[in-house]
C-alpha cells in the first residue's frame, strides 16, 4: 500500500513494500486499486464504458491487451525509465523515487482487490492494537475458584465507592434496556476504579421466564480496557464473575450485620446464585443447619444433592425462614415471597433478587421494620422495587460501614439490599485477568 508522502511524479502505482501495520491514508488505499478493476483480465481494452480512456495502472506483463502492448513497447524503447529519477527533481525526491522504483511490485489484477483490502486481517489496515484475549468461563473459574479470594478487593472497592470523589470510583447507575417481545433486559454497567487503575464495562442480560430451562436467566460478558489509552485488553465470561462477586459482597454484609451466634442459614431460590452463596457462606461461617426452598421442589432437591454439606429441603418458604438467623433471597420473584411476620427478630437478610423498580421479594412490613443497608443509594432508589414501593428509609451504604462512618447494628433485624455494582465487576475482572496473565 502507498505511503502518503510519495511524490506524485514517481508514484503512478502503489508499491507493496509498505510495512505491515503502517498507518496509510484511505486515499492511498484507493490509489492501490487498478482503474480497470471491473475486468477479470485487468486489461484496458476490456474496460466497461464509464472507465474507458483511463490509463491502466497494471504492469505491461500483466495486461495482454492493446494498451499493454503499447506500454510494453515503450518499456522496450526506454528500459531505464522506471529506474532513473526524472530530471529536475530535488536530490531528496530523486532518492525517494529511486528507492520506490526498486521496491515496486506488480499490483494484483484481481478485480476484488478493493474487497480483499477491506476483508484482510486487522493489522493490515493498521488498526494499531493487539487483539484482545478471551477468557472463557472455565478459565475464569480456574483463576477464581473461591469467591472469598475477592473479599479484600471488594471491601476496598465498596469503601472507595462510598467515599465519593475522594475514593476514585466513577460509576453511573446501570442502564437497562427492555426487550419487551421476549420478556428480557440488557444491562450496561461501566466503571473505573482509580485505586486499581481498572476500566471495565459489563453487559448483562436477564430474563423473567425462559421457556428453555437450560438457558441461564442471567448471562454476562465483561470487557476490560487499558485505562491509559482505551485499548480493549480482554473479553471475559461474566457469568462466573457475577455469581462469585455477588456472593462475596453478601458475605461481607453478613459478616458485619448478622447476629453474634448465628446457627441457621436459609436460602430461598436454587439457581446459580444459590450455589455461589452456599459455597462462600459455608466456607466463612459455621452454621448448624442449612435450609433451602424453591418454587420448583425438584430444583431444591437437586441443589441439596449437589452441594458438599447437608441441606434440608423445605416444602414452603415460611418453613425455611422460621427461626433462621441468616436469610438469602436469590429468586426471580416479582411479588413478595418473604414476609416480616415470619422473620426472627435480630435476623439478617441478604435480598439479592428483584432488581427492577416494580419487582419485589420482601414485603412492606419487613422493609419498614428492619434497618436497611444498600450497596448504592442511587441504584436502590432507581432500581429496587423493594425500596421504592415500600418507601423504606435507607440507613447506610455497605461501604460506609466498612469505612466506619456508619454503625453496623447487628443486634437489630437488618436487610442488605444487593443490586450489584459495576465496580465490583471491575475489581473481579482485574483479579482474573492478572491471575491469567501471570500464568501466561
VOGU-3710 file (C-alpha; in Angstrom, 3 decimals, decimal comma):
1> xxxxxxxxxx> 0,000/0,000/0,000  1,222/3,516/-0,735  2,912/5,669/1,864  1,169/9,000/1,988  4,308/11,078/1,290  5,344/9,566/-2,063  5,702/12,306/-4,724  3,026/12,244/-7,372  5,664/12,320/-10,094  7,137/8,984/-9,110
11> xxxxxxxxxx> 4,114/7,079/-7,762  1,748/6,276/-10,623  1,191/2,925/-8,939  1,475/1,558/-5,422  4,488/-0,341/-4,052  3,596/-3,286/-1,885  6,611/-2,893/0,342  4,921/-0,688/2,914  5,484/-2,069/6,410  2,676/-4,163/7,858
21> xxxxxxxxxx> 0,605/-2,117/10,288  1,824/1,268/8,965  -0,845/3,928/9,031  -1,988/4,565/5,482  -4,344/7,309/4,281  -7,598/5,989/2,862  -6,866/7,803/-0,388  -3,759/5,677/-0,764  -5,856/2,541/-0,471  -7,963/3,675/-3,403
31> xxxxxxxxxx> -4,848/4,530/-5,412  -3,755/0,925/-4,968  -6,837/-0,365/-6,807  -6,457/-0,776/-10,604  -8,585/1,696/-12,504  -9,835/-1,164/-14,679  -10,663/-3,399/-11,730  -14,041/-4,157/-13,273  -12,403/-6,543/-15,740  -11,296/-10,096/-14,878
41> xxxxxxxxxx> -8,378/-9,753/-17,253  -7,394/-6,363/-15,912  -6,850/-5,052/-19,488  -7,568/-1,556/-20,708  -9,200/-2,944/-23,847  -11,864/-4,774/-21,814  -12,846/-1,943/-19,514  -16,505/-1,025/-19,121  -17,682/2,110/-20,923  -17,543/4,530/-17,949
51> xxxxxxxxxx> -13,887/3,616/-17,387  -12,597/3,879/-20,964  -9,883/6,406/-21,504  -8,381/5,858/-18,049  -4,834/4,541/-18,341  -4,413/1,088/-16,851  -2,054/1,045/-13,915  -1,261/-2,624/-14,329  2,271/-3,671/-15,355  2,641/-4,419/-19,059
61> xxxxxxxxxx> 3,421/-8,094/-18,459  0,071/-8,493/-16,681  -2,013/-6,684/-19,354  -2,142/-8,557/-22,682  -4,482/-6,089/-24,400  -3,700/-3,247/-26,805  -2,870/-0,834/-24,002  -0,493/-3,369/-22,534  1,254/-3,833/-25,873  1,803/-0,058/-26,167
71> xxxxxxxxxx> 3,204/0,101/-22,657  5,432/-2,915/-23,324  6,771/-1,230/-26,477  7,542/1,969/-24,551  9,311/-0,052/-21,893  11,491/-1,762/-24,537  12,345/1,577/-26,135  13,281/3,087/-22,776  14,273/0,217/-20,485  15,738/2,521/-17,846
81> xxxxxxxxxx> 12,854/4,965/-17,478  11,406/3,236/-14,437  14,697/3,052/-12,585  16,044/6,527/-13,468  14,698/9,522/-11,492  13,238/12,297/-13,587  15,271/15,313/-14,421  14,505/18,389/-12,395  13,605/16,588/-9,179  15,306/17,708/-5,996
91> xxxxxxxxxx> 18,027/15,423/-4,642  15,825/14,289/-1,781  12,875/13,484/-4,048  15,138/11,774/-6,561  16,481/9,458/-3,866  12,958/8,619/-2,755  11,828/7,924/-6,318  14,777/5,637/-6,931  14,118/3,687/-3,750  10,460/3,465/-4,641
101> xxxxxxxxxx> 11,077/2,080/-8,112  13,342/-0,635/-6,722  10,736/-1,834/-4,239  7,796/-1,658/-6,652  5,866/-4,907/-7,055  3,120/-5,586/-9,596  -0,315/-4,643/-8,335  -2,634/-7,672/-8,281  -5,008/-7,657/-11,213  -7,805/-9,375/-9,336
111> xxxxxxxxxx> -10,954/-7,258/-9,623  -11,739/-7,931/-5,985  -8,576/-6,243/-4,698  -10,538/-3,496/-3,009  -12,720/-6,008/-1,176  -9,661/-8,066/-0,264  -8,152/-4,986/1,358  -11,293/-4,423/3,414  -11,564/-8,058/4,496  -7,894/-8,627/5,313
121> xxxxxxxxxx> -6,660/-9,105/8,919  -6,911/-6,068/11,191  -3,138/-5,304/11,335  -3,086/-4,906/7,521  -5,473/-1,982/7,848  -3,323/-0,536/10,636  -5,838/-0,575/13,462  -2,862/-0,165/15,760  -3,705/-2,579/18,609  -3,220/-6,189/19,621
131> xxxxxxxxxx> -6,315/-8,360/19,536  -7,907/-8,745/22,989  -7,684/-12,092/24,748  -10,817/-14,084/25,526  -11,050/-15,680/28,946  -13,910/-18,169/28,993  -15,944/-19,495/31,896  -13,594/-22,418/32,575  -10,559/-20,164/32,738  -12,397/-17,657/34,959
141> xxxxxxxxxx> -13,399/-20,493/37,288  -9,817/-21,752/37,318  -8,437/-18,407/38,497  -11,432/-17,555/40,709  -12,180/-20,957/42,207  -13,252/-19,404/45,530  -15,352/-16,252/45,846  -13,532/-15,462/49,090  -10,434/-14,562/47,017  -12,240/-11,340/46,107
151> xxxxxxxxxx> -13,004/-10,197/49,655  -10,092/-7,735/50,153  -10,566/-6,097/46,743  -14,342/-5,874/47,127  -14,181/-4,389/50,623  -11,800/-1,717/49,339  -13,987/-1,040/46,289  -17,166/-0,677/48,383  -15,412/1,719/50,776  -13,956/3,730/47,881
161> xxxxxxxxxx> -17,351/3,962/46,213  -18,982/5,316/49,375  -16,132/7,828/49,818  -17,397/9,798/46,809  -14,948/11,610/44,557  -12,108/11,022/47,021  -12,495/7,267/46,549  -11,746/7,455/42,832  -14,679/5,307/41,679  -16,548/6,564/38,620
171> xxxxxxxxxx> -19,734/4,585/38,128  -23,122/5,667/36,742  -26,320/3,856/37,635  -26,768/0,816/35,398  -28,529/1,451/32,076  -31,237/-1,139/31,452  -32,765/-1,735/28,015  -36,030/-3,733/28,000  -36,598/-6,423/25,376  -40,415/-6,488/25,679
181> xxxxxxxxxx> -41,084/-9,057/22,976  -39,131/-11,704/24,894  -39,529/-10,516/28,472  -35,844/-9,739/28,850  -33,472/-6,922/29,744  -30,000/-5,829/28,701  -27,955/-4,024/31,344  -24,868/-1,919/30,614  -22,531/-1,371/33,581  -19,348/0,713/33,077
191> xxxxxxxxxx> -16,965/1,649/35,911  -13,474/2,962/36,563  -11,557/2,400/39,795  -8,614/4,762/40,291  -7,239/2,693/43,175  -6,972/-0,326/40,869  -6,462/1,707/37,683  -9,028/-0,593/36,085  -11,682/0,210/33,492  -14,485/-2,190/32,506
201> xxxxxxxxxx> -17,960/-2,446/31,106  -20,203/-5,380/31,866  -23,029/-6,374/29,530  -25,620/-8,492/31,319  -28,926/-9,954/30,138  -31,641/-11,225/32,450  -34,954/-12,786/31,524  -38,052/-13,281/33,697  -39,455/-16,568/32,430  -37,482/-18,641/29,951
211> xxxxxxxxxx> -39,218/-21,489/28,119  -35,837/-23,178/27,669  -34,787/-24,053/31,223  -31,286/-24,978/30,040  -30,522/-21,301/29,387  -29,489/-19,310/32,484  -31,777/-16,436/33,468  -28,686/-14,196/33,754  -25,801/-14,090/31,264  -22,926/-11,639/31,239
221> xxxxxxxxxx> -19,732/-10,540/29,494  -17,095/-8,190/30,922  -14,902/-6,001/28,698  -11,594/-4,993/30,288  -9,836/-1,931/28,835  -6,412/-0,384/29,235  -7,405/2,845/31,028  -4,343/4,714/29,741  -5,344/4,562/26,076  -8,727/2,822/25,797
231> xxxxxxxxxx> -7,420/-0,371/24,165  -9,615/-3,429/24,737  -7,353/-5,871/26,597  -9,684/-8,760/27,379  -13,179/-10,142/26,975  -14,154/-12,248/29,982  -17,112/-14,511/30,546  -19,091/-12,554/33,124  -21,435/-15,200/34,498  -18,910/-16,724/36,896
241> xxxxxxxxxx> -17,651/-13,260/37,868  -21,207/-12,076/38,597  -22,053/-15,125/40,709  -18,820/-15,004/42,729  -18,634/-11,261/43,372  -22,330/-11,064/44,327  -21,963/-13,871/46,859  -18,764/-12,313/48,201  -20,487/-8,953/48,788  -23,361/-10,732/50,571
251> xxxxxxxxxx> -20,766/-12,449/52,748  -19,192/-9,073/53,602  -22,614/-7,738/54,608  -23,334/-10,869/56,649  -20,017/-10,644/58,480  -20,886/-7,085/59,514  -24,623/-7,396/60,172  -25,568/-10,925/61,272  -26,377/-11,729/64,929  -23,404/-12,897/67,057
261> xxxxxxxxxx> -24,471/-16,547/67,398  -25,981/-17,410/64,014  -26,778/-21,100/63,654  -29,343/-21,452/60,846  -28,844/-20,360/57,233  -31,851/-20,222/54,898  -31,589/-19,855/51,106  -34,710/-19,020/49,108  -34,013/-19,977/45,496  -31,954/-22,772/43,941
271> xxxxxxxxxx> -30,286/-21,183/40,916  -26,721/-20,106/40,170  -26,635/-17,523/42,960  -27,854/-20,105/45,483  -24,794/-22,261/44,748  -22,290/-19,385/44,947  -23,826/-18,102/48,201  -23,830/-21,579/49,735  -20,155/-22,078/48,870  -18,818/-18,882/50,432
281> xxxxxxxxxx> -21,217/-18,864/53,410  -20,285/-22,390/54,447  -16,603/-21,554/53,913  -16,610/-18,409/56,063  -19,278/-19,126/58,688  -20,257/-22,052/60,870  -23,952/-22,969/60,637  -25,515/-25,935/62,351  -28,253/-26,151/59,738  -28,750/-25,047/56,126
291> xxxxxxxxxx> -32,232/-24,925/54,616  -33,347/-24,354/51,027  -36,671/-23,626/49,360  -37,517/-23,132/45,698  -40,777/-22,706/43,792  -39,911/-25,871/41,893  -39,143/-28,505/44,518  -37,169/-30,635/42,041  -34,583/-27,862/41,721  -34,313/-27,588/45,505
301> xxxxxxxxxx> -33,749/-31,351/45,754  -31,110/-31,178/43,024  -29,401/-28,312/44,841  -29,353/-30,239/48,129  -27,830/-33,303/46,466  -25,212/-31,258/44,559  -23,564/-29,272/47,347  -20,908/-30,575/49,688  -22,772/-30,482/53,004  -26,175/-31,484/54,398
311> xxxxxxxxxx> -29,108/-29,300/53,315  -32,716/-29,555/54,442  -35,243/-29,106/51,615  -38,328/-27,247/52,865  -41,810/-27,503/51,396  -42,616/-23,809/51,880  -40,764/-20,523/52,183  -42,279/-19,972/55,631  -40,972/-23,322/56,866  -37,495/-22,476/55,601
321> xxxxxxxxxx> -37,454/-18,982/57,119  -38,920/-19,649/60,565  -36,168/-19,432/63,177  -33,390/-18,725/60,622  -30,615/-16,344/61,685  -29,363/-15,511/58,182  -31,663/-15,488/55,135  -30,584/-15,166/51,499  -33,194/-14,441/48,795  -31,898/-15,242/45,309
331> xxxxxxxxxx> -35,081/-15,596/43,257  -36,636/-14,182/40,104  -39,743/-13,215/42,079  -41,700/-10,147/41,021  -44,001/-10,184/44,114  -43,014/-10,710/47,781  -42,012/-14,236/48,812  -40,612/-13,257/52,254  -42,835/-11,683/54,908  -41,908/-9,796/58,041
341> xxxxxxxxxx> -44,059/-11,816/60,444  -42,081/-14,962/59,510  -38,684/-13,458/60,312  -36,948/-13,990/63,653  -36,140/-10,669/65,420  -32,460/-9,855/65,005  -32,084/-11,923/61,834  -30,091/-10,666/58,880  -31,449/-10,814/55,294  -29,446/-10,548/52,083
351> xxxxxxxxxx> -32,006/-9,585/49,408  -30,307/-10,293/46,079  -33,179/-10,735/43,593  -35,822/-8,218/42,446  -33,520/-5,866/40,532  -36,301/-3,929/38,788  -38,307/-0,991/40,199  -41,573/-2,958/40,013  -40,245/-6,308/41,309  -40,424/-7,423/44,959
361> xxxxxxxxxx> -39,019/-10,195/47,146  -39,706/-8,644/50,593  -42,991/-7,258/51,903  -43,555/-3,773/53,330  -43,583/-4,924/56,949  -40,124/-6,450/56,707  -38,724/-3,493/54,784  -40,075/-0,869/57,193  -39,262/-2,711/60,425  -35,651/-3,516/59,545
371> xxxxxxxxxx> -32,501/-1,423/59,345  -31,843/-1,090/55,624  -28,353/-1,211/54,115  -27,627/-0,972/50,371  -24,616/-1,138/48,070  -25,558/2,141/46,342  -28,192/4,666/47,414  -28,644/5,970/43,873  -29,097/2,478/42,462  -31,500/1,394/45,204
381> xxxxxxxxxx> -33,701/4,450/44,710  -33,710/3,867/40,942  -33,835/0,081/40,529  -35,107/-1,644/43,681  -38,842/-2,284/43,881  -38,371/-3,426/47,479  -37,011/0,015/48,408  -39,090/2,215/46,086  -42,501/0,609/46,615  -42,169/0,147/50,367
391> xxxxxxxxxx> -40,896/3,663/50,992  -38,335/2,234/53,434  -35,579/4,572/54,599  -32,004/3,686/53,703  -29,788/3,751/56,779  -26,386/3,325/55,152  -24,360/2,051/52,238  -22,273/-1,014/52,992  -19,151/0,987/52,143  -19,982/3,485/54,890
401> xxxxxxxxxx> -19,983/0,669/57,447  -16,651/-0,572/56,102  -15,234/2,959/56,368  -16,523/3,273/59,933  -18,732/6,294/59,264  -21,944/4,322/59,993  -22,511/1,574/62,597  -23,396/-1,999/61,650  -26,167/-2,611/64,287  -26,031/-6,441/64,289
411> xxxxxxxxxx> -28,401/-6,524/67,270  -31,216/-5,244/65,019  -33,129/-7,002/62,257  -31,161/-5,954/59,186  -31,671/-6,102/55,441  -28,902/-5,705/52,885  -30,463/-4,893/49,524  -27,902/-6,011/46,946  -28,265/-4,766/43,389  -24,685/-5,379/42,283
421> xxxxxxxxxx> -22,339/-2,619/41,190  -20,111/-2,259/38,156  -17,055/-1,523/40,295  -17,460/-4,992/41,824  -17,165/-6,453/38,317  -14,181/-4,196/37,650  -12,071/-5,429/40,553  -13,160/-9,034/39,961  -12,278/-8,892/36,247  -8,897/-7,320/37,032
431> xxxxxxxxxx> -8,218/-10,064/39,585  -8,953/-12,766/36,999  -7,001/-11,031/34,229  -3,951/-10,515/36,437  -4,027/-14,170/37,514  -4,428/-15,277/33,891  -1,556/-13,023/32,752  0,745/-14,377/35,464  0,124/-17,883/34,170  0,676/-16,964/30,531
//
